[in-house]
Amino acid sequence: MGIISWIIIGALAGWIGSKVTGNDKEMGGWLNIIVGIVGGFLGGLIMNLIGGEGITGFNVWSFLVATGGAILLLLIVNAFSGGGSKNRS
């Protein structure tokens, strides 16, 4: 996958992950891209560890893996930082 594909999938996965975890107000476009790309690596690693296919290219499966990884990453960050919309006034 090329860098443009990583940016597109990363942006979408990071944005959806931030919506699901309640971090959308604190995150801009660049942070969504970074979270989505790191989430893609995390999701791909987890899928490979359990015997599945990780990121396979510019397709729906890779997008779902990246989105799942982004959600997991943001949940971990929220657990350690007390973030998310639930803990804010």
Buried (B, 14 or more C-beta within 10 A) or exposed (E): BEEEBBEBBBBBBBBBBBEBBBBBEEBEEEBBBBBBBBBBBBBBBBBEEEEEEBBEEBEEBBBEBBBBBBBBBBBEBBEEEEBBEEEEE
